Amino acid sequence: MSLHRRGALSIAASLFAGGCLGGIGNDGCTNGVYVDAEPFDLVPALEERIRDQERTVGAETVENDGTRRTTYAEVPFRDPTLFPHGGTFYRISRETVESATVPAFALGAEWDEGQSAPAGTAVVAFADLPENDRRAFELAMPGERNGQFPEGFSVGEYPAPYPDGGEGSRLIGTTTWVEWRDRTIRVEVAGEQTGTTERVTYAFAAERVADDAAGFRAFLAETYLVDLSGAPEAQLEILRSARGEGSYEECLPASDGLAALRDRLDEEEKLPEPYSNDWYVAFAGERSRLSVSEWVV
């Protein structure tokens, strides 16, 4: 619940010895804690939180009894991640199987909607670039968000990997206009190596945790559910407020009730990805996703 609604809290001041309810410009509070709780069913919620790349890696892992990915300065799958596939539920884990340091060249790129190369300047089709340039170029490009590409972008000093040292490159040491996905992009790459970057190979494995939605809910309850129904009333009042409109908010230092609640939660296991900052809790006859975060002015 927001601080300006603190009057609606039915919490006696004695329950909050050592803490205060207040906000920016209110009681001089400059740092505090948010507690958020919302009714939660992970079965439908899980689909919404899996990233496109994770969906691809996860499907390959399940269907092929494991898979691998080699990437540069990027982790293609959070670990461990709960993953639905074909009505069955899995826990995907990863391990690093190889790591190497490779040469990197600073790459800059710019694009705006409607951009074209200056008159008389040659444009190079992306497909005509050698493999090392194509890899470096695509790694530097921003990804789509919600299926939409940005209307414009600028990339500066991206450490583009060239494991072969840039042999045969058409981009290194020049400014080049590249036609890529119906866009004409200005690319500039340093003429000499400017640093290094890491190339990492990950292996992924899938553990089957449930055959259907009912089994998955039972697995979650057995493995991750924190039963707070018997918590002291001061803690339950915080939880009930957190599950109302908005979130519960309190200044630091924390009240006794909030401090005790946080100590209790610190002893419990959080959910895996894609909800690794949250606990799965039960109180007042409902199950909720609970998060606790601090803020500073």
C-alpha distance (Angstrom), angle and dihedral (degrees) to the residues before:
residue distance angle dihedral
M1 . . .
S2 3.80 . .
L3 3.75 118.3 .
H4 3.78 94.5 -117.3
R5 3.81 86.2 64.5
R6 3.78 94.1 51.8
G7 3.78 91.2 114.8
A8 3.77 87.8 69.4
L9 3.80 91.5 63.5
S10 3.76 112.8 105.5
I11 3.77 93.2 -153.1
A12 3.73 120.6 126.9
A13 3.77 115.2 -125.2
S14 3.76 89.6 -124.3
L15 3.80 89.2 66.9
F16 3.77 90.2 61.6
A17 3.74 103.4 51.5
G18 3.77 107.6 156.6
G19 3.81 94.6 20.4
C20 3.77 136.6 73.7
L21 3.73 139.5 -155.0
G22 3.76 110.6 -127.8
G23 3.77 145.2 110.3
I24 3.77 144.2 -149.4
G25 3.75 106.9 -31.0
N26 3.81 89.2 2.8
D27 3.81 118.6 109.3
G28 3.81 88.9 -21.0
C29 3.81 91.4 -78.0
T30 3.81 111.8 166.5
N31 3.80 102.1 166.4
G32 3.75 135.9 24.1
V33 3.78 150.3 140.0
Y34 3.79 135.0 -86.1
V35 3.79 119.7 -153.0
D36 3.80 115.3 -166.9
A37 3.78 127.3 -176.0
E38 3.77 129.0 172.2
P39 3.80 134.4 171.8
F40 3.76 106.6 -90.8
D41 3.78 139.4 -162.5
L42 3.79 108.5 173.5
V43 3.81 95.2 -162.5
P44 3.84 96.8 75.1
A45 3.81 93.7 24.8
L46 3.80 93.6 57.5
E47 3.80 95.2 66.0
E48 3.81 91.5 56.7
R49 3.81 94.5 54.3
I50 3.81 101.3 47.6
R51 3.81 111.3 101.6
D52 3.80 120.6 -131.2
Q53 3.80 93.1 -113.2
E54 3.79 91.0 48.1
R55 3.78 90.1 50.1
T56 3.81 90.0 56.0
V57 3.80 95.0 45.2
G58 3.80 92.2 43.9
A59 3.80 93.5 50.9
E60 3.81 91.4 49.5
T61 3.79 90.8 48.4
V62 3.80 93.4 52.1
E63 3.79 97.0 41.6
N64 3.82 96.6 43.9
D65 3.80 99.1 36.7
G66 3.80 89.5 -112.3
T67 3.79 138.3 -9.7
R68 3.81 141.9 -157.7
R69 3.78 136.1 -133.3
T70 3.81 130.1 -167.9
T71 3.79 113.2 -155.5
Y72 3.78 141.7 166.9
A73 3.83 117.9 -125.8
E74 3.80 90.5 -28.3
V75 3.79 136.1 101.0
P76 3.82 108.4 -144.1
F77 3.80 96.2 -163.1
R78 3.79 133.5 27.4
D79 3.80 114.6 -125.0
P80 2.93 126.1 -96.8
T81 3.80 102.3 8.3
L82 3.77 128.5 178.1
F83 3.78 106.2 -130.8
P84 3.82 133.6 -171.9
H85 3.79 119.0 -151.2
G86 3.79 128.7 168.1
G87 3.80 93.1 -17.0
T88 3.81 92.1 -53.2
F89 3.81 125.4 103.5
Y90 3.78 128.4 -134.6
R91 3.78 141.8 177.5
I92 3.82 109.5 -133.0
S93 3.80 118.6 -155.2
R94 3.78 132.3 -178.3
E95 3.78 138.7 -156.5
T96 3.78 132.9 -170.1
V97 3.80 110.9 -114.0
E98 3.80 100.7 171.2
S99 3.78 137.9 13.8
A100 3.81 130.7 -178.4
T101 3.80 138.0 171.2
V102 3.82 113.3 -126.1
P103 3.83 133.8 -175.9
A104 3.80 116.9 -90.1
F105 3.80 131.5 -160.7
A106 3.81 121.9 -158.2
L107 3.81 108.7 -109.1
G108 3.79 125.8 -167.4
A109 3.80 125.1 -172.2
E110 3.81 136.5 178.2
W111 3.77 134.7 -171.2
D112 3.80 135.7 167.2
E113 3.79 128.6 -179.5
G114 3.81 109.0 -82.2
Q115 3.79 93.8 12.9
S116 3.81 117.9 157.2
A117 3.79 135.2 177.5
P118 3.83 118.5 -93.1
A119 3.79 115.2 -90.4
G120 3.78 111.8 -79.7
T121 3.81 94.0 17.4
A122 3.79 117.4 125.9
V123 3.80 117.8 -122.8
V124 3.80 118.8 -147.5
A125 3.79 119.5 -146.0
F126 3.79 112.0 -127.5
A127 3.81 90.6 -127.6
D128 3.80 89.9 58.6
L129 3.80 93.6 59.4
P130 3.82 118.2 98.4
E131 3.79 116.9 -102.8
N132 3.80 95.1 -101.7
D133 3.83 91.2 55.1
R134 3.80 93.1 45.9
R135 3.79 91.4 52.7
A136 3.82 93.6 47.0
F137 3.81 91.8 45.9
E138 3.80 96.7 49.7
L139 3.79 93.3 45.8
A140 3.81 89.3 56.2
M141 3.80 95.6 48.8
P142 3.83 119.3 97.7
G143 3.77 116.3 -113.0
E144 3.77 128.8 -120.8
R145 3.77 119.9 -92.4
N146 3.78 117.8 -148.1
G147 3.78 88.1 -14.1
Q148 3.81 93.0 -55.0
F149 3.79 127.3 113.4
P150 3.84 116.0 -141.4
E151 3.79 116.1 -94.9
G152 3.78 88.6 -127.7
F153 3.78 139.1 -6.6
S154 3.77 144.2 -179.0
V155 3.80 124.3 -152.0
G156 3.78 117.5 -165.1
E157 3.81 129.1 -169.5
Y158 3.80 95.9 -17.0
P159 3.86 108.8 177.7
A160 3.80 96.2 -123.4
P161 3.82 111.4 -163.6
Y162 3.80 120.1 -124.2
P163 3.83 105.9 174.5
D164 3.81 90.1 -179.4
G165 3.80 91.9 52.6
G166 3.81 91.7 -106.6
E167 3.80 98.4 -65.5
G168 3.80 110.4 174.1
S169 3.82 94.1 5.1
R170 3.79 118.8 157.6
L171 3.81 93.3 -166.5
I172 3.80 104.4 49.7
G173 3.78 113.4 101.1
T174 3.80 96.1 6.8
T175 3.78 144.9 80.3
T176 3.80 107.8 -117.0
W177 3.78 134.1 -178.1
V178 3.79 109.0 -139.7
E179 3.81 126.0 -165.6
W180 3.81 106.0 -142.1
R181 3.81 127.2 163.3
D182 3.81 92.1 -16.4
R183 3.81 91.1 -51.2
T184 3.79 128.6 111.1
I185 3.79 107.1 -139.8
R186 3.80 127.3 -170.5
V187 3.81 109.8 -135.0
E188 3.79 128.4 -174.1
V189 3.81 122.8 -177.1
A190 3.79 126.6 -174.3
G191 3.79 116.6 -106.5
E192 3.81 93.5 -131.0
Q193 3.77 136.2 38.0
T194 3.80 109.3 -80.8
G195 3.79 100.8 -175.3
T196 3.79 144.7 -43.2
T197 3.78 137.9 -84.2
E198 3.79 134.8 -164.0
R199 3.79 125.0 -102.5
V200 3.79 110.6 -160.1
T201 3.79 131.4 -175.9
Y202 3.80 116.9 -154.4
A203 3.80 128.9 -165.7
F204 3.81 118.0 -150.1
A205 3.79 128.6 -156.0
A206 3.80 131.7 -173.5
E207 3.81 125.7 -140.9
R208 3.80 114.2 -163.9
V209 3.82 107.9 -133.8
A210 3.82 103.3 168.6
D211 3.80 139.6 9.7
D212 3.79 96.2 -147.1
A213 3.80 144.4 4.0
A214 3.80 94.1 -84.8
G215 3.78 91.5 51.3
F216 3.79 90.8 47.2
R217 3.81 92.0 53.4
A218 3.81 88.7 50.1
F219 3.82 90.5 49.4
L220 3.81 91.5 50.9
A221 3.79 92.2 48.9
E222 3.79 93.2 48.7
T223 3.80 95.7 43.6
Y224 3.79 107.3 32.9
L225 3.81 112.7 10.7
V226 3.80 113.9 119.4
D227 3.81 111.4 -158.1
L228 3.80 108.0 -144.5
S229 3.80 96.1 162.7
G230 3.80 90.4 107.7
A231 3.80 95.7 48.2
P232 3.83 118.6 125.6
E233 3.79 115.5 -84.6
A234 3.82 93.4 -107.5
Q235 3.81 89.8 59.7
L236 3.80 93.5 43.1
E237 3.80 90.4 52.2
I238 3.80 89.4 55.4
L239 3.81 90.8 48.3
R240 3.80 93.2 48.5
S241 3.79 90.8 50.0
A242 3.81 90.8 47.6
R243 3.80 89.9 55.3
G244 3.78 92.9 52.1
E245 3.77 125.5 80.9
G246 3.79 111.1 -39.9
S247 3.80 115.2 -15.2
Y248 3.78 141.0 -62.4
E249 3.80 113.7 -97.2
E250 3.77 131.9 -171.3
C251 3.79 136.6 171.9
L252 3.78 122.8 -117.2
P253 2.95 136.0 -80.9
A254 3.79 85.2 63.9
S255 3.77 125.0 -123.4
D256 3.78 117.5 -108.9
G257 3.78 90.4 -103.6
L258 3.80 95.0 52.2
A259 3.81 93.2 42.5
A260 3.80 90.7 52.3
L261 3.80 91.5 47.1
R262 3.80 92.0 51.6
D263 3.81 91.1 47.5
R264 3.80 89.4 52.7
L265 3.80 93.0 48.6
D266 3.81 91.9 48.4
E267 3.79 87.5 64.5
E268 3.81 93.0 53.9
E269 3.79 130.7 80.4
K270 3.79 117.4 -110.3
L271 3.78 123.8 -136.9
P272 3.82 117.5 -87.5
E273 3.79 122.0 -112.4
P274 2.94 134.5 -28.0
Y275 3.83 85.0 38.4
S276 3.80 100.5 33.1
N277 3.82 94.7 140.4
D278 3.80 93.3 56.3
W279 3.77 140.6 76.2
Y280 3.80 124.7 -141.3
V281 3.81 104.4 -132.5
A282 3.78 141.0 174.0
F283 3.80 125.8 -148.6
A284 3.80 137.4 138.2
G285 3.79 90.4 20.8
E286 3.83 95.2 -60.1
R287 3.77 138.7 93.2
S288 3.78 119.1 -127.3
R289 3.78 144.1 177.6
L290 3.80 106.0 -119.6
S291 3.81 128.3 -163.7
V292 3.80 132.2 178.3
S293 3.79 121.5 -163.5
E294 3.79 136.5 167.8
W295 3.79 126.7 -133.3
V296 3.81 133.1 -162.5
V297 3.80 128.6 -163.6
